[in-house]
Amino acid sequence: MIMNAKKLLVGIMALLAIPAATAQNSPYWQQHVDYTMDVNMDVESFKYDGNQKLVYTNNSPDTLDQVFYHMYFNAFQPGSEMDMRLQSIKDPDGRMMNENGKSRIAELQPDEIGYLKASSLTQDGTELDYSLEGTVLEVKLAKPLAPGQSTTFEMDFTGQVPLQIRRSGRDNEEGISLSMSQWYPKMAEYDFEGWHADPYIAREFHGVWGDFDVKITLDKSYIVGGSGYLQNADEIGYGYQAEGVKQPKHKGKKTLTWHFKAPMVHDFMWAADPDYVHDTLKMENGPTLHFFYEDEPGLKENWKNLQEKTAQAMSFFSRNLGEYPYDQYSVIQGGDGGMEYAMSTLITGERSFESLVGVMVHELAHSWFQHILATNEAKHEWMDEGFTSFISSLCMNVIMDQGKDNPFENSYKGYFALVNSGLEEPQSTHADRYDVNYAYGIAAYSKGAVFLSQLGYVIGQEALMETLRKYYQDFKFKHPTPNDVKRTAEKVSGMQLDWYLTDWTQTTNTIDYGVKAVESTGETSEVVLERIGKMPMPMDILVIYNDGTQEIRYAPLRMMRGEKSNPYPNLSWTVMPDWPWAMPEYSFKLDRPKSEIAAIVIDPSQLMADVDRSNNLWQAEDTANKP
């Protein structure tokens, strides 16, 4: 009898083809880096050495007298900050623990640890003083770098690839030899907040955009894929060479040098294995897709079928968020689950087909939110993981024909479970500071996704999708902050939304509204609603009458200073006076007696994250008692 939310949610899908809004320029400044690296990898010892030339441009208004590099591989050593955090947190990441529940990092032997060390470092030819503090290299400049100036750093470095523990490393559980992420000395980000030289403890990454020119020399039997465009494809072969060019034999050579260039990225990943199969798929009006995986029983068929699904997902995201700006994307078997990188991803491959598509879709969506928008995930991880989860759920519902009435249902369930656990912390908590991994995961992924799906309830689904497109267009390559997505939604919707950003992300306030009473007043009736939770929301109230007719009463939240359009085009929509947050109760009249009312329902779409929906429904006694 109650109106099904399916019609509203189907409406969301219909809006996904609306063209992107016109971009507006932002005055944001960004630092710039140009990396040139030559690396030699010994595939027997898993040690490597390299030279890095880094041209750093200071576009900030500040004069810099120091810089910081990330040296991530140093986290994979007994006694590191990552190891200590793993041993002290209540619910450590199971991938990083052995069968006895002990830290895998703690038991690494000297030839199994990871390390990354600078052996020399100069600035414009002058030797520099530097100090390695765990995963951060602290560098004092020989000459301060003024606003608008560039300087050139040159570093010789050595490294050892750790046994695969988390994301990167050698010899992962599926037998992939090298998953090379977070492997090079990486300049830390400097922005309007200052330096972001966070130690590598567990979470994800923040970086400076620039151009990468990378040469990787290793055993000729290995096939390499990752970020960037291969510059010497005809020389290398292995599926890269141009059509009609024969596979080179490489006779007399022990090693090959792979030369890649990646423009305007903030990271560079590569992976290598002698047993990789390399397939390509050139999209019509889209990039060339590359796939690297091992040809094993039960795996090849899934990876072949994955290729068309990747093209479908690429088209979906480009259509609904904005055009993918590169000419290539690679899906590579490796790592320890799924992790996004510039122009590529590492995913484990021994999965069911739906799981394989799911992890690909999620990591591909990160190309927009983490590698083109690129919020600071240490501080605002929910803007990447949550927004990625939101758009991934919509995409999976389409390309996998899932037919879900509410594609975000699992995100809501996750959020409600976190609230009930008593472990919730504000989303503004630094990613490394959560008491438990569980709270971090739900806050970042589930509550982050609900931020958007619920925003659609507040401002309307059409305005939500326009907000996402405008947000991408206005803030790509600019490291946006939470205020930027809020301001974008305000500009699109005409509403004031500071209350929404504040309560949802900076507090653990919950939403709880109820139908307190329905009273008869002769030929009319009065409905009384109550606000039980602290977080305010506007109200969609569905009224169902005994004769089968239905209508929607809408009570805007006063502090919104606006109202949304009718999301139920087939129902009467009455906009009532605003509900001020400070008023715990709100009442309105219906022009029909109580005896004619079958039910009153708060938020029939169930897109509002009300933590107790049991009081969202009032039913007439005779209706409630019917089987």
C-alpha positions as CSV (number, residue, x, y, z in Angstrom):
1,M,0.0,0.0,0.0
2,I,2.9,2.4,0.8
3,M,4.4,4.0,-2.3
4,N,7.4,2.0,-3.5
5,A,10.7,3.9,-3.7
6,K,11.6,2.2,-7.0
7,K,10.0,4.9,-9.1
8,L,12.2,7.6,-7.4
9,L,15.4,5.6,-7.7
10,V,14.7,4.7,-11.3
11,G,14.5,8.4,-11.8
12,I,18.0,8.7,-10.6
13,M,19.2,6.4,-13.4
14,A,17.3,8.4,-16.0
15,L,19.2,11.5,-15.0
16,L,22.6,10.1,-15.6
17,A,22.7,11.1,-19.2
18,I,22.3,14.8,-18.6
19,P,25.2,16.8,-20.1
20,A,27.8,18.3,-17.9
21,A,27.5,21.9,-16.7
22,T,29.7,24.6,-18.0
23,A,33.0,24.9,-16.2
24,Q,34.1,27.9,-14.2
25,N,37.8,28.6,-13.5
26,S,39.0,28.6,-9.9
27,P,41.9,30.7,-8.5
28,Y,43.5,27.7,-6.9
29,W,47.3,27.3,-7.3
30,Q,49.1,24.0,-7.4
31,Q,52.8,23.1,-7.2
32,H,54.2,21.3,-10.2
33,V,56.8,18.5,-10.6
34,D,58.6,17.0,-13.6
35,Y,60.2,13.7,-12.8
36,T,62.9,12.0,-15.0
37,M,63.9,8.6,-13.6
38,D,66.2,5.8,-14.7
39,V,65.8,2.6,-12.7
40,N,67.6,-0.7,-12.8
41,M,65.9,-3.7,-11.2
42,D,67.6,-7.0,-10.2
43,V,64.8,-9.6,-10.3
44,E,66.9,-12.1,-8.4
45,S,67.6,-10.0,-5.3
46,F,64.7,-7.6,-5.8
47,K,67.1,-4.7,-5.2
48,Y,67.1,-1.7,-7.5
49,D,69.0,1.6,-7.9
50,G,68.0,4.7,-9.7
51,N,68.6,8.3,-10.6
52,Q,65.9,10.9,-10.3
53,K,65.9,14.4,-11.7
54,L,63.1,16.4,-10.3
55,V,62.2,19.9,-11.5
56,Y,60.1,21.5,-8.8
57,T,58.1,24.7,-9.5
58,N,56.8,26.8,-6.6
59,N,53.5,28.2,-7.6
60,S,52.6,29.1,-4.0
61,P,52.8,32.6,-2.6
62,D,55.3,31.4,-0.1
63,T,59.1,31.1,-0.1
64,L,60.2,27.6,0.7
65,D,63.4,26.8,2.7
66,Q,62.8,23.0,3.0
67,V,61.1,20.2,1.1
68,F,60.1,16.6,2.1
69,Y,60.1,13.4,0.1
70,H,58.0,10.3,0.9
71,M,60.2,7.1,1.1
72,Y,57.3,4.7,1.4
73,F,59.1,1.3,1.3
74,N,60.7,2.0,4.7
75,A,57.4,1.3,6.2
76,F,57.9,-2.4,5.6
77,Q,60.5,-3.0,8.3
78,P,60.2,-4.5,11.8
79,G,59.6,-1.7,14.3
80,S,58.4,0.9,11.7
81,E,55.4,3.1,12.5
82,M,53.3,1.0,10.2
83,D,54.4,-2.2,12.1
84,M,53.7,-0.6,15.5
85,R,50.3,0.7,14.5
86,L,49.5,-2.8,13.2
87,Q,50.5,-4.3,16.5
88,S,48.6,-1.8,18.6
89,I,45.3,-1.3,16.9
90,K,42.4,-3.4,18.1
91,D,41.3,-4.7,14.7
92,P,44.4,-4.9,12.5
93,D,44.2,-5.5,8.7
94,G,44.0,-9.2,8.2
95,R,46.0,-9.1,5.0
96,M,49.0,-7.8,7.1
97,M,48.8,-10.5,9.8
98,N,50.1,-14.1,9.7
99,E,48.1,-17.2,10.6
100,N,48.9,-16.7,14.2
101,G,47.5,-13.2,14.3
102,K,50.9,-11.5,14.4
103,S,52.3,-8.7,12.3
104,R,53.8,-9.9,9.0
105,I,56.0,-6.9,9.0
106,A,57.5,-7.8,12.4
107,E,58.8,-11.1,11.0
108,L,60.4,-9.9,7.8
109,Q,64.0,-10.9,7.4
110,P,66.7,-8.5,6.1
111,D,66.4,-9.8,2.5
112,E,62.6,-9.5,2.8
113,I,62.1,-6.0,4.1
114,G,61.5,-2.9,2.0
115,Y,63.7,0.1,2.0
116,L,64.3,3.3,0.0
117,K,67.4,5.4,0.6
118,A,69.0,8.5,-0.9
119,S,72.7,8.1,-1.5
120,S,73.2,11.7,-2.9
121,L,70.9,14.7,-3.3
122,T,71.7,18.1,-4.9
123,Q,69.7,21.3,-5.6
124,D,70.9,23.0,-8.9
125,G,74.2,21.1,-8.5
126,T,74.7,22.0,-4.8
127,E,74.9,19.2,-2.3
128,L,72.1,19.2,0.3
129,D,71.7,18.3,3.9
130,Y,69.0,15.7,4.5
131,S,67.8,13.3,7.1
132,L,65.8,10.1,6.7
133,E,63.1,9.9,9.4
134,G,61.2,6.6,8.8
135,T,59.2,7.1,5.6
136,V,60.0,10.8,5.2
137,L,63.1,12.4,3.9
138,E,63.6,15.9,5.4
139,V,65.6,18.2,3.2
140,K,67.0,21.7,3.9
141,L,67.4,23.8,0.8
142,A,70.7,25.3,-0.2
143,K,68.9,28.3,-1.6
144,P,65.3,29.3,-0.7
145,L,62.8,28.8,-3.5
146,A,60.8,32.0,-4.1
147,P,57.2,32.1,-5.5
148,G,57.2,31.5,-9.2
149,Q,60.6,30.0,-9.3
150,S,61.7,26.5,-10.3
151,T,64.7,24.4,-9.0
152,T,66.1,21.1,-10.0
153,F,66.8,18.3,-7.5
154,E,68.9,15.3,-8.5
155,M,69.0,12.2,-6.4
156,D,70.7,8.8,-6.6
157,F,68.8,6.2,-4.6
158,T,68.7,2.5,-3.8
159,G,65.8,0.3,-2.8
160,Q,64.7,-3.1,-2.0
161,V,61.2,-4.5,-2.8
162,P,59.6,-6.0,0.3
163,L,57.6,-9.2,0.4
164,Q,54.1,-8.1,-0.6
165,I,52.4,-7.0,2.7
166,R,50.1,-4.1,1.7
167,R,49.5,-2.8,-1.8
168,S,53.0,-3.0,-3.1
169,G,55.8,-5.6,-3.0
170,R,57.0,-8.8,-4.6
171,D,55.6,-12.3,-4.9
172,N,52.0,-11.6,-3.9
173,E,49.6,-14.4,-3.1
174,E,48.6,-14.9,-6.7
175,G,52.3,-15.2,-7.8
176,I,52.8,-11.8,-9.4
177,S,56.4,-11.0,-9.2
178,L,56.5,-7.2,-8.9
179,S,53.7,-4.8,-7.8
180,M,55.7,-1.5,-7.8
181,S,53.6,1.2,-6.2
182,Q,54.9,3.8,-3.8
183,W,58.4,2.7,-4.9
184,Y,60.3,5.9,-5.7
185,P,61.3,9.1,-3.8
186,K,58.1,11.2,-4.1
187,M,57.9,14.9,-3.4
188,A,55.4,15.7,-0.7
189,E,52.5,18.0,-1.4
190,Y,52.6,21.6,-0.3
191,D,49.4,23.6,-0.6
192,F,47.4,26.3,1.2
193,E,47.6,24.3,4.4
194,G,51.3,23.8,4.2
195,W,53.3,20.6,3.9
196,H,51.6,17.2,3.9
197,A,54.6,15.0,4.8
198,D,52.5,12.3,6.6
199,P,54.3,9.2,7.6
200,Y,53.2,6.0,5.8
201,I,51.3,4.2,8.5
202,A,48.4,2.5,6.7
203,R,46.3,4.8,4.6
204,E,46.4,6.3,1.2
205,F,48.2,9.0,-0.6
206,H,48.5,12.7,-1.6
207,G,50.7,14.0,-4.3
208,V,51.8,16.8,-6.6
209,W,50.7,16.7,-10.3
210,G,53.4,16.7,-13.0
211,D,54.9,14.9,-15.9
212,F,56.8,11.6,-15.4
213,D,59.5,10.3,-17.8
214,V,60.6,6.9,-16.5
215,K,63.0,4.2,-17.8
216,I,62.9,0.8,-16.2
217,T,65.6,-1.8,-17.0
218,L,65.1,-5.4,-15.9
219,D,65.3,-9.0,-17.1
220,K,64.1,-9.3,-20.7
221,S,61.7,-12.1,-19.9
222,Y,59.5,-9.7,-17.8
223,I,56.4,-7.9,-19.2
224,V,55.7,-4.5,-17.7
225,G,52.5,-2.5,-17.5
226,G,51.4,0.5,-15.4
227,S,51.1,4.3,-15.6
228,G,52.1,6.2,-18.7
229,Y,52.5,5.6,-22.4
230,L,55.2,3.2,-23.6
231,Q,57.6,5.1,-25.8
232,N,59.5,2.2,-27.3
233,A,56.7,-0.2,-28.1
234,D,58.2,-1.6,-31.3
235,E,61.5,-2.3,-29.6
236,I,59.8,-4.0,-26.6
237,G,57.1,-6.0,-28.3
238,Y,55.0,-8.2,-26.0
239,G,51.8,-7.0,-27.5
240,Y,52.8,-3.3,-27.5
241,Q,54.2,-3.1,-31.0
242,A,52.3,-1.6,-33.9
243,E,50.1,-3.7,-36.1
244,G,52.1,-5.6,-38.7
245,V,55.4,-5.3,-36.8
246,K,57.0,-8.6,-35.9
247,Q,57.7,-9.5,-32.3
248,P,61.3,-8.7,-31.6
249,K,63.5,-11.6,-30.6
250,H,65.9,-9.7,-28.2
251,K,68.7,-12.0,-29.0
252,G,71.9,-11.5,-27.1
253,K,70.2,-9.2,-24.6
254,K,69.8,-10.0,-20.9
255,T,67.7,-7.0,-20.0
256,L,65.3,-4.6,-21.7
257,T,64.7,-1.0,-20.9
258,W,61.0,0.1,-20.8
259,H,60.5,3.8,-21.4
260,F,57.2,5.4,-20.2
261,K,55.9,8.9,-20.1
262,A,52.9,9.9,-18.0
263,P,51.6,13.5,-18.4
264,M,49.9,15.4,-15.6
265,V,49.6,12.7,-13.0
266,H,50.5,12.7,-9.3
267,D,51.8,9.1,-9.0
268,F,53.5,6.4,-11.1
269,M,53.0,2.7,-10.7
270,W,54.3,-0.3,-12.6
271,A,54.0,-4.0,-12.3
272,A,56.0,-6.8,-14.0
273,D,55.9,-10.5,-14.3
274,P,57.3,-13.0,-16.9
275,D,54.0,-14.8,-17.3
276,Y,51.7,-11.8,-18.0
277,V,49.2,-12.1,-20.8
278,H,48.8,-8.6,-22.4
279,D,45.6,-7.7,-24.1
280,T,44.4,-4.4,-25.5
281,L,41.0,-3.0,-26.3
282,K,40.7,0.3,-28.3
283,M,37.4,2.0,-27.3
284,E,35.5,3.9,-29.9
285,N,35.6,7.6,-28.8
286,G,37.6,6.6,-25.8
287,P,41.0,5.4,-24.5
288,T,42.9,2.2,-25.3
289,L,42.5,-0.3,-22.5
290,H,45.3,-2.6,-21.5
291,F,45.0,-5.8,-19.4
292,F,47.8,-7.7,-17.8
293,Y,47.1,-11.0,-16.1
294,E,48.4,-14.6,-15.7
295,D,47.0,-17.2,-18.1
296,E,45.8,-19.7,-15.5
297,P,42.8,-22.2,-15.5
298,G,39.6,-20.5,-14.5
299,L,41.1,-17.0,-14.7
300,K,41.6,-16.2,-18.4
301,E,37.9,-16.4,-19.3
302,N,37.0,-13.9,-16.6
303,W,39.7,-11.5,-17.6
304,K,38.6,-11.8,-21.3
305,N,35.0,-11.0,-20.3
306,L,36.2,-8.2,-18.0
307,Q,37.5,-6.2,-21.0
308,E,34.1,-5.2,-22.4
309,K,32.8,-4.4,-18.9
310,T,35.8,-2.1,-18.4
311,A,34.9,-0.3,-21.6
312,Q,31.3,0.0,-20.5
313,A,32.4,1.4,-17.1
314,M,34.7,3.9,-18.7
315,S,31.9,5.2,-20.9
316,F,29.5,5.4,-17.9
317,F,31.9,7.5,-15.8
318,S,32.9,9.7,-18.7
319,R,29.3,10.4,-19.5
320,N,28.1,11.0,-16.0
321,L,31.1,12.7,-14.4
322,G,33.2,14.1,-17.2
323,E,35.6,13.0,-19.9
324,Y,38.5,10.8,-18.9
325,P,41.5,13.0,-19.8
326,Y,44.1,10.3,-20.8
327,D,44.4,8.1,-23.8
328,Q,45.1,4.9,-21.9
329,Y,44.0,2.9,-18.9
330,S,45.5,-0.4,-17.6
331,V,43.9,-3.1,-15.4
332,I,46.7,-5.2,-13.9
333,Q,46.7,-8.3,-11.8
334,G,48.8,-7.6,-8.7
335,G,48.7,-6.1,-5.3
336,D,46.6,-7.3,-2.4
337,G,43.0,-6.5,-3.3
338,G,42.4,-3.4,-5.4
339,M,44.2,-0.1,-5.4
340,E,43.9,2.9,-7.8
341,Y,47.0,4.5,-9.4
342,A,47.6,7.0,-12.2
343,M,46.1,5.7,-15.5
344,S,46.0,2.2,-14.0
345,T,45.0,-0.1,-11.2
346,L,46.3,-3.2,-9.4
347,I,43.7,-5.8,-8.6
348,T,43.8,-9.4,-7.5
349,G,42.5,-11.6,-10.2
350,E,41.4,-14.9,-8.7
351,R,37.8,-13.9,-8.1
352,S,34.3,-14.6,-9.3
353,F,33.4,-12.6,-12.4
354,E,31.1,-10.3,-10.6
355,S,33.7,-9.6,-7.9
356,L,36.3,-9.0,-10.6
357,V,34.0,-6.5,-12.4
358,G,33.2,-4.9,-9.0
359,V,36.8,-4.3,-8.0
360,M,37.6,-3.0,-11.5
361,V,34.7,-0.6,-11.5
362,H,35.6,0.8,-8.0
363,E,39.2,1.3,-8.9
364,L,38.4,2.8,-12.3
365,A,36.0,5.3,-10.7
366,H,38.9,6.4,-8.5
367,S,40.5,7.8,-11.7
368,W,38.1,10.7,-11.4
369,F,37.9,11.2,-7.7
370,Q,41.4,10.4,-6.6
371,H,43.6,10.9,-9.6
372,I,41.9,13.9,-11.3
373,L,40.1,15.6,-8.4
374,A,42.5,14.2,-5.8
375,T,41.3,15.3,-2.4
376,N,43.7,14.9,0.5
377,E,42.8,11.4,1.6
378,A,44.6,11.6,4.9
379,K,42.1,14.4,5.9
380,H,39.1,13.8,3.7
381,E,39.2,10.2,2.7
382,W,35.4,10.0,2.5
383,M,35.4,12.4,-0.4
384,D,37.3,9.9,-2.5
385,E,36.3,6.5,-1.2
386,G,32.7,7.5,-0.5
387,F,32.1,9.3,-3.8
388,T,33.8,6.5,-5.6
389,S,31.5,4.0,-3.8
390,F,28.4,6.0,-4.8
391,I,29.1,6.2,-8.5
392,S,30.4,2.6,-8.6
393,S,27.1,1.4,-7.1
394,L,25.2,3.2,-9.9
395,C,27.6,1.9,-12.5
396,M,27.4,-1.7,-11.3
397,N,23.6,-1.5,-11.3
398,V,23.6,-0.6,-14.9
399,I,26.5,-2.6,-16.5
400,M,25.7,-5.8,-14.5
401,D,21.9,-5.5,-14.8
402,Q,21.6,-5.8,-11.1
403,G,18.1,-4.2,-11.1
404,K,18.4,-2.9,-7.5
405,D,15.7,-0.5,-6.3
406,N,18.3,1.2,-4.1
407,P,21.9,0.7,-5.4
408,F,23.2,2.3,-2.1
409,E,21.4,-0.1,0.3
410,N,24.6,-1.7,1.5
411,S,26.1,1.7,2.2
412,Y,23.2,2.6,4.4
413,K,23.4,-0.7,6.2
414,G,27.1,-0.2,6.9
415,Y,26.5,3.3,8.3
416,F,23.6,2.1,10.5
417,A,25.8,-0.7,11.8
418,L,28.5,1.7,12.7
419,V,26.1,4.0,14.6
420,N,24.8,1.1,16.6
421,S,28.3,-0.2,17.4
422,G,29.1,2.9,19.4
423,L,32.5,3.1,17.6
424,E,31.7,6.0,15.2
425,E,34.0,9.0,15.0
426,P,33.5,12.1,12.9
427,Q,34.5,11.9,9.3
428,S,36.8,14.8,9.8
429,T,39.1,12.4,11.9
430,H,42.5,12.1,10.3
431,A,42.6,8.7,8.5
432,D,45.5,7.5,10.7
433,R,43.9,8.5,13.9
434,Y,40.7,6.3,14.0
435,D,40.5,4.1,17.1
436,V,39.6,1.0,14.9
437,N,39.9,0.2,11.3
438,Y,36.3,-0.7,11.2
439,A,35.2,2.8,12.0
440,Y,37.6,4.2,9.4
441,G,36.3,1.9,6.7
442,I,32.6,2.6,7.2
443,A,33.1,6.3,7.6
444,A,35.2,6.5,4.4
445,Y,33.2,4.1,2.2
446,S,29.7,3.8,3.5
447,K,29.0,7.1,5.2
448,G,30.9,8.8,2.4
449,A,28.6,7.3,-0.2
450,V,25.5,8.1,1.9
451,F,26.7,11.8,2.0
452,L,25.9,11.9,-1.8
453,S,22.9,9.7,-2.0
454,Q,21.3,11.6,0.9
455,L,22.3,14.9,-0.6
456,G,20.2,13.8,-3.5
457,Y,17.3,13.6,-1.1
458,V,18.0,17.1,0.1
459,I,18.5,19.0,-3.2
460,G,16.9,16.6,-5.7
461,Q,18.4,13.9,-7.9
462,E,18.8,16.0,-11.0
463,A,20.6,18.7,-8.9
464,L,22.8,16.0,-7.4
465,M,24.0,14.7,-10.7
466,E,24.6,18.2,-12.0
467,T,26.5,18.9,-8.8
468,L,28.9,16.0,-9.5
469,R,29.5,17.0,-13.1
470,K,30.1,20.7,-12.1
471,Y,32.3,19.7,-9.2
472,Y,34.5,17.6,-11.5
473,Q,34.6,20.3,-14.2
474,D,35.5,23.1,-11.8
475,F,37.9,21.3,-9.5
476,K,39.8,18.7,-11.6
477,F,43.5,18.9,-11.0
478,K,42.9,21.2,-8.0
479,H,42.8,19.0,-4.8
480,P,39.3,20.2,-3.7
481,T,38.2,20.3,-0.1
482,P,34.8,19.5,1.6
483,N,33.8,23.1,1.3
484,D,34.3,23.0,-2.5
485,V,31.8,20.2,-3.0
486,K,29.3,21.9,-0.6
487,R,29.6,25.2,-2.4
488,T,29.1,23.5,-5.8
489,A,25.9,21.9,-4.5
490,E,24.8,25.3,-3.2
491,K,25.4,27.0,-6.6
492,V,23.5,24.2,-8.4
493,S,20.6,23.9,-6.0
494,G,20.3,27.5,-4.8
495,M,20.1,26.2,-1.2
496,Q,22.4,26.8,1.8
497,L,24.1,23.6,2.9
498,D,26.6,24.4,5.5
499,W,24.5,22.7,8.1
500,Y,24.6,19.5,6.1
501,L,28.4,19.4,5.7
502,T,28.9,20.3,9.3
503,D,26.6,17.8,11.0
504,W,27.3,14.9,8.6
505,T,31.1,15.2,8.5
506,Q,32.3,17.0,11.6
507,T,30.0,15.4,14.2
508,T,28.4,12.0,14.9
509,N,25.0,13.6,15.2
510,T,22.3,11.2,13.9
511,I,19.1,11.7,12.0
512,D,15.9,10.5,13.7
513,Y,12.5,11.8,13.0
514,G,9.1,10.2,13.9
515,V,5.4,10.6,13.4
516,K,4.4,11.4,16.9
517,A,0.6,11.6,16.5
518,V,-2.3,11.9,14.0
519,E,-5.2,13.7,15.7
520,S,-8.8,14.2,14.5
521,T,-10.0,17.8,14.3
522,G,-13.5,17.2,13.0
523,E,-13.5,17.2,9.2
524,T,-9.8,17.8,9.2
525,S,-6.8,16.1,10.9
526,E,-3.5,17.2,12.4
527,V,-0.2,15.4,11.9
528,V,2.5,15.9,14.5
529,L,6.1,15.1,13.7
530,E,9.0,15.1,16.1
531,R,12.8,15.5,15.7
532,I,14.5,13.1,18.0
533,G,18.1,13.1,16.6
534,K,20.3,16.2,16.6
535,M,20.9,16.4,12.8
536,P,18.3,18.4,11.0
537,M,16.7,17.4,7.7
538,P,13.9,18.5,5.4
539,M,10.9,16.2,5.4
540,D,9.1,14.4,2.6
541,I,5.9,13.0,4.0
542,L,3.8,10.6,2.1
543,V,0.1,10.6,3.0
544,I,-2.0,7.6,1.9
545,Y,-5.8,7.7,2.1
546,N,-8.2,4.8,2.4
547,D,-9.5,5.4,-1.2
548,G,-6.0,4.7,-2.6
549,T,-5.1,8.3,-3.3
550,Q,-1.7,9.6,-2.2
551,E,0.0,12.9,-1.8
552,I,3.3,14.3,-0.7
553,R,3.7,17.0,1.9
554,Y,7.1,18.7,2.0
555,A,8.5,20.6,4.9
556,P,11.7,22.4,3.9
557,L,14.3,22.9,6.6
558,R,14.4,26.6,7.4
559,M,18.2,26.9,7.4
560,M,18.3,25.5,3.8
561,R,16.8,28.9,2.6
562,G,15.3,27.1,-0.3
563,E,13.4,24.0,-1.5
564,K,13.7,21.2,-3.9
565,S,11.5,20.4,-6.9
566,N,8.9,17.6,-6.7
567,P,10.8,14.3,-7.0
568,Y,7.4,12.4,-7.3
569,P,5.9,13.7,-10.6
570,N,2.9,11.4,-10.4
571,L,1.9,12.7,-6.9
572,S,0.4,15.9,-5.6
573,W,3.3,18.0,-4.0
574,T,2.4,20.5,-1.4
575,V,5.2,22.8,0.0
576,M,4.5,23.6,3.6
577,P,6.1,26.2,5.9
578,D,9.7,25.7,6.9
579,W,10.6,23.6,9.9
580,P,13.2,25.5,12.1
581,W,15.7,23.1,13.6
582,A,15.3,24.3,17.1
583,M,11.7,23.4,17.2
584,P,11.5,19.7,18.3
585,E,8.0,19.3,16.9
586,Y,6.2,20.3,13.7
587,S,2.5,19.9,12.9
588,F,0.4,20.4,9.7
589,K,-3.2,19.9,8.8
590,L,-4.8,17.7,6.2
591,D,-8.2,18.6,4.7
592,R,-9.6,15.1,5.4
593,P,-10.6,13.5,8.6
594,K,-8.4,11.0,10.4
595,S,-10.9,8.2,9.6
596,E,-9.9,8.6,5.9
597,I,-6.2,8.3,6.4
598,A,-4.6,4.9,6.0
599,A,-0.9,5.8,6.6
600,I,1.6,8.6,7.1
601,V,5.2,7.8,5.9
602,I,8.3,9.9,6.5
603,D,10.8,9.7,3.6
604,P,9.2,7.0,1.3
605,S,12.4,7.0,-0.8
606,Q,14.4,5.9,2.3
607,L,17.3,8.0,1.0
608,M,17.4,9.9,4.3
609,A,19.7,8.0,6.8
610,D,17.2,7.9,9.6
611,V,18.7,5.7,12.3
612,D,15.3,4.5,13.5
613,R,12.8,4.0,10.8
614,S,10.4,2.2,13.0
615,N,8.8,5.5,14.0
616,N,8.7,6.8,10.4
617,L,5.4,5.1,9.7
618,W,2.0,5.7,11.2
619,Q,-0.9,3.4,10.2
620,A,-4.5,3.6,11.0
621,E,-5.4,0.8,13.5
622,D,-7.7,-1.1,11.1
623,T,-5.0,-0.8,8.4
624,A,-2.2,-1.9,10.8
625,N,-4.1,-5.0,11.9
626,K,-4.8,-6.2,8.4
627,P,-2.7,-9.3,7.4
